[in-house]
Amino acid sequence: MSSEYLVFAAYAAVTTALAWLLAVHLHRVYADQRPWLGAVARPVERLILGAAGPAARHPQGWLAYAGAVLTFNLAGFVALYAVLRLQGVLPLNPEGIAAMSPDLAFNTAISFVTNTNWQAYSGEVQLSYLSQMVGLTVQNFVSAATGMAVAVAVIRGFVAKGDGRLGNFWTDMVRSVLYVLLPLSVVAAVVLIWQGVPQSLSAYVRATTLEGASQVIAQGPAAAQIAIKQLGTNGGGFFGVNSAHPLENPTILSNMVQTVYLLLIPVAFCFLFGRMVGDRRQGWAIFAAMGVLFVAGLLAMNLPEQAGSPALAQATGITGPNMEGKEVRFGATLSVLWAEATTAASNGSVNAMHDSFMPISGLVMMLNMQVGEVIFGGVGSGLYGMLLYVVLAVFLAGLMVGRTPEYLGKKIEGREVTLSVLAFLSMPLGILVFSALSTVIPAGLASLQETGPHGLSELLYAYSSATGNNGSAFGGFGAAAPFHTTLQGIAMALGRYAIIVPMLAVAGSLAMKSPVPATAGTFPTHGPLFVLLLVITVLVLGALTFFPALVLGPIAEHVSMLGGQTF
């Protein structure tokens, strides 16, 4: 076994073990069973929920839960937009950075509220310290907590005994922040500061190089934001080049800590699902399906990156891994691992430039996002996104055996299937339709750096990332154009709420149903056969939807490269 596969195996083992332990804590948090840190966090929880009033504790049906989610997120959008537009006159702005333009502030506010963290800006140039801390970092916490709360509510829908209750959004969100996100972020921030990541409010440093040139070294309260951006699958970097920046990700240790944090909570939610439904095998089945897809993507990406560019080898005789756009301190192996994890986990942070990866690697990253960010996915959102596919897979299994589909004792009927299909359609709408619009409107085409298949890949990647709430990009794409900041803002909202609302409706519908006992004809949903069916459902419904577009983009680029043609 070569060294990179040993690295991959060690990463998988460590992440899985830590996630399993975290799932124990998560179950205690959401079941209110004396969670760890309860003695410290409980008084704060009571203070916050007490100030919010009785509505913060009463059980909610799906409509009330969805209404609370949308109301809270709308308020967060308005607050963040105001901060970005007013940052020029607000304090904690030692560099005197001016206010964001209306279209860019709109895009950025939606981006962080929807847990996308798409960056059409450069943080050290266009954001004050106040905007970074009060604006972006706060949304990193609450947008992640929103996804976690929705996932827990959806799980409760599968186990409710006919009362229609999904819990309370305000309680779930507060507990997610106090008991999970905040303590784990503090641990990561301390480690990152130890490794050399700055955490200060001092002005930028002006230095004179050995050649006599002047250089501005940006700094600021970076470590705190970087910790939650990874843990909460947010992804937006403090600096413009994200975790490829030496002050954002200075060492191998900082890189591995951040890579583990990319998947920690999404993996833990698989195991949490099994605990909450009372059958841990169900959680392991979902974990196995996600794991198969993750490993397949990792291997498919690693092979071309390790082989390098045939065009470069033919022209120069230089062979070896593809190192264009990659940091030498991480190399191809750690760059591939990060790229697979960040696109699978709906994170979007980068430690290498995805635009410079081989065409097949770009295809894998796009597929990770296009299937709905369900290969572990974002915190909470990955699980409820995969449960969408579970509903459809169970429905298909029911058709094959000629029985009413059932999952965890709940009958899956027309309403649940219809809502799941509506949620699924948000991805092709946001990706294919919006990408198509961008190819026929001059303002959309003006943002492309490249022509030919790679130019199409830039567009496909951008709208896959926006609709999938990922946030990464091919670096050559001109993301700051008003056409794209506006259209992608709409895509980000569509990809977030057009899935949340239908999945809460599915949960509400199931919560009204009483469980039925399993019979000899019940299709088991915890074994290898169901795992295989779930994987096939994701690939057939998700991947094949985008296959024609991918043929014209990365696949055409790959074939052209093999033929010696470059663009």
Helices and strands as residue ranges (DSSP letters): H 3-30, H 38-52, G 54-56, H 62-86, G 87-89, H 102-113, H 123-126, H 129-130, I 131-137, H 138-159, H 169-175, I 176-181, H 182-195, E 205-208, E 214-217, H 222-231, G 242-244, H 252-276, H 280-307, H 310-316, H 331-344, G 354-356, H 359-370, H 381-401, E 406-407, E 410-411, H 414-428, I 429-433, H 434-440, H 442-445, H 452-467, H 482-511, H 528-537, I 538-543, G 544-546, H 547-550, I 551-555, H 556-562
